[in-house]
Amino acid sequence: MKRETRSSEIKLALLAILTGICLYAVPSAYSDRVSNLIRDVSKPGLILVQQFKDWQPQTAEVSPELSRVKQLETRLSELQQENRRLALQSLQVNEDLQYLKQTGVPAYQTQTGERLLVPDLIEAELLGQSSIALLKEGQLLNQGRERGVFESSFVLESELPLIDQGTQQGVQAGFSLYAGQAVIGKISEVGHWTSSLIPITSVDYRGSARIARKTEQGLQLGTDGILVGMGEGKCQLLQIPPTESIQVGQEVYTGEVDRELPLNMQSTLGQPMYYGRVIEAELPRGAPYWKIIVEPAVKLAEVKQVSVLRKIVNPRRMLAN
């Protein structure tokens, strides 16, 4: 941009010099008339140049403003996540308090025991199209044949997204995937080194979910329903009875028990995980359930790394033995 501006200035200077030479060569009887004519012709252009110069600093000032807006949007997102975490923490404390009121506090000193089976998160990277193409073409497979890595070890035929973790890391079909506190999907097929995942917006996705309502006593979770993907970047929450109070903007979290998984694969992190927000809620006349549309908290296209939730034997218990 600076180079183009400099070139324009040089051209204007040459034009001014040429004009001066022409005026010098014109006879004095016509010089005043020619000068007035040139001044009248060039006046609109000079005004336009001046306006352009005045406009340039204003456009430069827009960039910091946009940068500031982005910073504020990022900060707002962080505060919303922190508020959600605190609300869930308050919910857990309230549930513990209600339990103690119901059962009573023991009159003797107790010690916290170590659980035998505990939830565990392992990080996984979403494989991009270039990596998947290399796997399918066999370039990476051929490098590992001497080490016992064959094409059957990879989940390549599926069109679903892939992660770089498989049976070697204890991954099983049905395990949940998260991006932070947001639910991303579930494991579909598992290979030796890679696994495919079903996003929550896929029509093949089903998971237990419930509505969170904000009350004077804090956050309260409603009845468990079933979250299913609609295949259009949205989800639908089914089997929520008319007795539930549903409003647009309410948040949706995971349920207590995932009815789509066998008991031996049930695992939670000790707190509800976030699905997204209700964007449509309707209770048709005489219908047995609400019609609820949910917008996911995170789009899979915006995610590069995920966490896979699995259940393992408590390492502390193993060390104690």
Contacts in CASP RR format, 6 or more apart in sequence:
PFRMAT RR
TARGET T0000
AUTHOR 0000-0000-0000
METHOD contacts of the structure
MODEL  1
MKRETRSSEIKLALLAILTGICLYAVPSAYSDRVSNLIRDVSKPGLILVQ
QFKDWQPQTAEVSPELSRVKQLETRLSELQQENRRLALQSLQVNEDLQYL
KQTGVPAYQTQTGERLLVPDLIEAELLGQSSIALLKEGQLLNQGRERGVF
ESSFVLESELPLIDQGTQQGVQAGFSLYAGQAVIGKISEVGHWTSSLIPI
TSVDYRGSARIARKTEQGLQLGTDGILVGMGEGKCQLLQIPPTESIQVGQ
EVYTGEVDRELPLNMQSTLGQPMYYGRVIEAELPRGAPYWKIIVEPAVKL
AEVKQVSVLRKIVNPRRMLAN
19 38 0 8 1.000
22 34 0 8 1.000
23 31 0 8 1.000
23 34 0 8 1.000
23 35 0 8 1.000
23 38 0 8 1.000
26 34 0 8 1.000
81 181 0 8 1.000
84 181 0 8 1.000
84 251 0 8 1.000
84 274 0 8 1.000
85 181 0 8 1.000
87 212 0 8 1.000
87 214 0 8 1.000
87 218 0 8 1.000
87 219 0 8 1.000
88 219 0 8 1.000
88 253 0 8 1.000
88 271 0 8 1.000
88 272 0 8 1.000
89 271 0 8 1.000
90 218 0 8 1.000
90 219 0 8 1.000
91 218 0 8 1.000
91 219 0 8 1.000
91 220 0 8 1.000
91 221 0 8 1.000
91 272 0 8 1.000
92 270 0 8 1.000
92 271 0 8 1.000
94 217 0 8 1.000
94 218 0 8 1.000
114 314 0 8 1.000
114 316 0 8 1.000
114 317 0 8 1.000
114 320 0 8 1.000
115 314 0 8 1.000
115 317 0 8 1.000
116 313 0 8 1.000
116 314 0 8 1.000
116 317 0 8 1.000
117 311 0 8 1.000
117 312 0 8 1.000
117 313 0 8 1.000
117 314 0 8 1.000
118 311 0 8 1.000
118 312 0 8 1.000
118 313 0 8 1.000
118 314 0 8 1.000
119 267 0 8 1.000
119 268 0 8 1.000
119 269 0 8 1.000
119 270 0 8 1.000
119 309 0 8 1.000
119 310 0 8 1.000
119 311 0 8 1.000
120 309 0 8 1.000
120 310 0 8 1.000
120 311 0 8 1.000
120 312 0 8 1.000
121 178 0 8 1.000
121 269 0 8 1.000
121 307 0 8 1.000
121 308 0 8 1.000
121 309 0 8 1.000
121 310 0 8 1.000
122 165 0 8 1.000
122 169 0 8 1.000
122 171 0 8 1.000
122 307 0 8 1.000
122 308 0 8 1.000
122 310 0 8 1.000
123 305 0 8 1.000
123 306 0 8 1.000
123 307 0 8 1.000
123 308 0 8 1.000
124 163 0 8 1.000
124 164 0 8 1.000
124 165 0 8 1.000
124 177 0 8 1.000
124 195 0 8 1.000
124 305 0 8 1.000
124 306 0 8 1.000
124 307 0 8 1.000
124 308 0 8 1.000
125 163 0 8 1.000
125 164 0 8 1.000
125 304 0 8 1.000
125 305 0 8 1.000
125 306 0 8 1.000
126 161 0 8 1.000
126 162 0 8 1.000
126 163 0 8 1.000
126 300 0 8 1.000
126 303 0 8 1.000
126 304 0 8 1.000
126 305 0 8 1.000
126 306 0 8 1.000
127 135 0 8 1.000
127 161 0 8 1.000
127 162 0 8 1.000
127 163 0 8 1.000
127 164 0 8 1.000
127 194 0 8 1.000
128 162 0 8 1.000
132 156 0 8 1.000
132 162 0 8 1.000
134 140 0 8 1.000
135 141 0 8 1.000
135 154 0 8 1.000
135 156 0 8 1.000
135 194 0 8 1.000
136 156 0 8 1.000
138 151 0 8 1.000
141 149 0 8 1.000
141 150 0 8 1.000
141 151 0 8 1.000
141 154 0 8 1.000
149 192 0 8 1.000
149 193 0 8 1.000
152 192 0 8 1.000
153 191 0 8 1.000
153 192 0 8 1.000
153 193 0 8 1.000
154 191 0 8 1.000
154 192 0 8 1.000
154 193 0 8 1.000
154 194 0 8 1.000
155 162 0 8 1.000
155 189 0 8 1.000
155 190 0 8 1.000
155 191 0 8 1.000
155 194 0 8 1.000
155 195 0 8 1.000
155 196 0 8 1.000
156 194 0 8 1.000
158 188 0 8 1.000
158 189 0 8 1.000
158 196 0 8 1.000
160 188 0 8 1.000
160 189 0 8 1.000
160 196 0 8 1.000
160 197 0 8 1.000
160 198 0 8 1.000
160 202 0 8 1.000
161 196 0 8 1.000
161 197 0 8 1.000
161 199 0 8 1.000
161 300 0 8 1.000
162 194 0 8 1.000
162 195 0 8 1.000
162 196 0 8 1.000
162 197 0 8 1.000
163 177 0 8 1.000
163 194 0 8 1.000
163 195 0 8 1.000
163 196 0 8 1.000
163 197 0 8 1.000
163 306 0 8 1.000
163 308 0 8 1.000
164 193 0 8 1.000
164 194 0 8 1.000
165 171 0 8 1.000
165 193 0 8 1.000
165 194 0 8 1.000
165 195 0 8 1.000
165 308 0 8 1.000
166 190 0 8 1.000
166 191 0 8 1.000
166 192 0 8 1.000
166 193 0 8 1.000
166 194 0 8 1.000
166 195 0 8 1.000
167 190 0 8 1.000
167 191 0 8 1.000
167 192 0 8 1.000
168 192 0 8 1.000
168 193 0 8 1.000
169 308 0 8 1.000
170 310 0 8 1.000
171 187 0 8 1.000
171 190 0 8 1.000
171 195 0 8 1.000
171 308 0 8 1.000
171 310 0 8 1.000
172 187 0 8 1.000
172 190 0 8 1.000
172 265 0 8 1.000
172 310 0 8 1.000
173 186 0 8 1.000
173 187 0 8 1.000
173 188 0 8 1.000
173 189 0 8 1.000
173 190 0 8 1.000
174 186 0 8 1.000
174 187 0 8 1.000
174 188 0 8 1.000
174 260 0 8 1.000
174 261 0 8 1.000
174 265 0 8 1.000
175 186 0 8 1.000
175 187 0 8 1.000
175 265 0 8 1.000
175 267 0 8 1.000
175 308 0 8 1.000
175 309 0 8 1.000
175 310 0 8 1.000
176 183 0 8 1.000
176 185 0 8 1.000
176 186 0 8 1.000
176 258 0 8 1.000
176 267 0 8 1.000
176 273 0 8 1.000
176 308 0 8 1.000
176 309 0 8 1.000
177 183 0 8 1.000
177 184 0 8 1.000
177 185 0 8 1.000
177 186 0 8 1.000
177 187 0 8 1.000
177 197 0 8 1.000
177 306 0 8 1.000
177 307 0 8 1.000
177 308 0 8 1.000
177 309 0 8 1.000
178 184 0 8 1.000
178 273 0 8 1.000
178 306 0 8 1.000
178 307 0 8 1.000
178 309 0 8 1.000
179 298 0 8 1.000
179 303 0 8 1.000
179 305 0 8 1.000
179 306 0 8 1.000
179 307 0 8 1.000
180 307 0 8 1.000
181 273 0 8 1.000
181 274 0 8 1.000
182 273 0 8 1.000
182 274 0 8 1.000
182 275 0 8 1.000
182 276 0 8 1.000
182 296 0 8 1.000
182 297 0 8 1.000
182 298 0 8 1.000
183 200 0 8 1.000
183 254 0 8 1.000
183 273 0 8 1.000
183 274 0 8 1.000
183 275 0 8 1.000
183 297 0 8 1.000
184 197 0 8 1.000
184 199 0 8 1.000
184 200 0 8 1.000
184 298 0 8 1.000
184 300 0 8 1.000
184 303 0 8 1.000
184 306 0 8 1.000
185 197 0 8 1.000
185 198 0 8 1.000
185 199 0 8 1.000
185 200 0 8 1.000
185 205 0 8 1.000
186 197 0 8 1.000
186 198 0 8 1.000
186 205 0 8 1.000
186 207 0 8 1.000
187 195 0 8 1.000
187 196 0 8 1.000
187 197 0 8 1.000
187 198 0 8 1.000
187 308 0 8 1.000
188 195 0 8 1.000
188 196 0 8 1.000
188 197 0 8 1.000
188 198 0 8 1.000
188 204 0 8 1.000
189 195 0 8 1.000
189 196 0 8 1.000
197 306 0 8 1.000
198 204 0 8 1.000
198 205 0 8 1.000
199 205 0 8 1.000
199 300 0 8 1.000
200 227 0 8 1.000
200 229 0 8 1.000
200 235 0 8 1.000
200 275 0 8 1.000
200 296 0 8 1.000
201 229 0 8 1.000
201 230 0 8 1.000
201 231 0 8 1.000
201 232 0 8 1.000
201 233 0 8 1.000
201 234 0 8 1.000
201 235 0 8 1.000
201 296 0 8 1.000
201 300 0 8 1.000
202 229 0 8 1.000
202 231 0 8 1.000
203 228 0 8 1.000
203 229 0 8 1.000
203 230 0 8 1.000
203 231 0 8 1.000
204 229 0 8 1.000
205 227 0 8 1.000
205 228 0 8 1.000
205 229 0 8 1.000
205 235 0 8 1.000
206 226 0 8 1.000
206 227 0 8 1.000
206 228 0 8 1.000
206 229 0 8 1.000
206 260 0 8 1.000
207 226 0 8 1.000
207 227 0 8 1.000
207 228 0 8 1.000
207 254 0 8 1.000
207 258 0 8 1.000
207 259 0 8 1.000
207 260 0 8 1.000
208 224 0 8 1.000
208 225 0 8 1.000
208 226 0 8 1.000
208 227 0 8 1.000
208 254 0 8 1.000
208 255 0 8 1.000
208 256 0 8 1.000
208 257 0 8 1.000
208 258 0 8 1.000
208 259 0 8 1.000
208 260 0 8 1.000
209 224 0 8 1.000
209 225 0 8 1.000
209 226 0 8 1.000
209 227 0 8 1.000
209 237 0 8 1.000
209 252 0 8 1.000
209 253 0 8 1.000
209 254 0 8 1.000
209 255 0 8 1.000
209 275 0 8 1.000
209 294 0 8 1.000
210 221 0 8 1.000
210 222 0 8 1.000
210 223 0 8 1.000
210 224 0 8 1.000
210 225 0 8 1.000
210 252 0 8 1.000
210 253 0 8 1.000
210 254 0 8 1.000
210 255 0 8 1.000
210 256 0 8 1.000
210 272 0 8 1.000
211 221 0 8 1.000
211 222 0 8 1.000
211 237 0 8 1.000
211 240 0 8 1.000
211 244 0 8 1.000
211 246 0 8 1.000
211 250 0 8 1.000
211 251 0 8 1.000
211 252 0 8 1.000
211 278 0 8 1.000
211 292 0 8 1.000
212 219 0 8 1.000
212 220 0 8 1.000
212 221 0 8 1.000
212 222 0 8 1.000
212 250 0 8 1.000
212 251 0 8 1.000
212 252 0 8 1.000
212 253 0 8 1.000
212 272 0 8 1.000
213 219 0 8 1.000
213 220 0 8 1.000
213 221 0 8 1.000
213 222 0 8 1.000
213 245 0 8 1.000
213 250 0 8 1.000
214 220 0 8 1.000
221 253 0 8 1.000
221 255 0 8 1.000
221 272 0 8 1.000
222 244 0 8 1.000
223 240 0 8 1.000
223 241 0 8 1.000
223 244 0 8 1.000
224 255 0 8 1.000
224 256 0 8 1.000
224 257 0 8 1.000
225 237 0 8 1.000
225 238 0 8 1.000
225 239 0 8 1.000
225 240 0 8 1.000
225 255 0 8 1.000
226 237 0 8 1.000
226 238 0 8 1.000
226 239 0 8 1.000
226 259 0 8 1.000
227 235 0 8 1.000
227 236 0 8 1.000
227 237 0 8 1.000
227 238 0 8 1.000
227 252 0 8 1.000
227 275 0 8 1.000
227 294 0 8 1.000
228 235 0 8 1.000
228 236 0 8 1.000
228 238 0 8 1.000
229 235 0 8 1.000
229 236 0 8 1.000
230 236 0 8 1.000
230 293 0 8 1.000
233 296 0 8 1.000
233 299 0 8 1.000
234 279 0 8 1.000
234 293 0 8 1.000
234 294 0 8 1.000
234 295 0 8 1.000
234 296 0 8 1.000
235 275 0 8 1.000
235 293 0 8 1.000
235 294 0 8 1.000
235 295 0 8 1.000
235 296 0 8 1.000
236 291 0 8 1.000
236 292 0 8 1.000
236 293 0 8 1.000
236 294 0 8 1.000
237 252 0 8 1.000
237 278 0 8 1.000
237 290 0 8 1.000
237 292 0 8 1.000
237 293 0 8 1.000
237 294 0 8 1.000
238 289 0 8 1.000
238 292 0 8 1.000
239 289 0 8 1.000
240 246 0 8 1.000
240 289 0 8 1.000
240 290 0 8 1.000
240 292 0 8 1.000
241 288 0 8 1.000
241 289 0 8 1.000
241 290 0 8 1.000
242 283 0 8 1.000
242 287 0 8 1.000
242 288 0 8 1.000
242 289 0 8 1.000
242 290 0 8 1.000
244 290 0 8 1.000
246 278 0 8 1.000
246 281 0 8 1.000
246 283 0 8 1.000
246 290 0 8 1.000
246 292 0 8 1.000
247 278 0 8 1.000
247 281 0 8 1.000
248 278 0 8 1.000
248 279 0 8 1.000
248 280 0 8 1.000
248 281 0 8 1.000
249 277 0 8 1.000
249 278 0 8 1.000
249 279 0 8 1.000
250 277 0 8 1.000
250 278 0 8 1.000
250 281 0 8 1.000
251 274 0 8 1.000
251 275 0 8 1.000
251 276 0 8 1.000
251 277 0 8 1.000
251 278 0 8 1.000
252 274 0 8 1.000
252 275 0 8 1.000
252 276 0 8 1.000
252 277 0 8 1.000
252 278 0 8 1.000
252 294 0 8 1.000
253 272 0 8 1.000
253 273 0 8 1.000
253 274 0 8 1.000
253 275 0 8 1.000
254 268 0 8 1.000
254 272 0 8 1.000
254 273 0 8 1.000
254 275 0 8 1.000
255 272 0 8 1.000
256 268 0 8 1.000
257 266 0 8 1.000
258 266 0 8 1.000
265 311 0 8 1.000
266 311 0 8 1.000
267 309 0 8 1.000
267 310 0 8 1.000
267 311 0 8 1.000
269 309 0 8 1.000
274 297 0 8 1.000
275 294 0 8 1.000
275 296 0 8 1.000
275 297 0 8 1.000
276 294 0 8 1.000
276 295 0 8 1.000
276 296 0 8 1.000
276 297 0 8 1.000
277 294 0 8 1.000
277 295 0 8 1.000
277 297 0 8 1.000
278 292 0 8 1.000
278 293 0 8 1.000
278 294 0 8 1.000
279 293 0 8 1.000
279 294 0 8 1.000
279 295 0 8 1.000
280 291 0 8 1.000
280 292 0 8 1.000
280 293 0 8 1.000
281 290 0 8 1.000
281 291 0 8 1.000
281 292 0 8 1.000
281 293 0 8 1.000
282 290 0 8 1.000
282 291 0 8 1.000
282 292 0 8 1.000
283 290 0 8 1.000
283 291 0 8 1.000
284 291 0 8 1.000
END
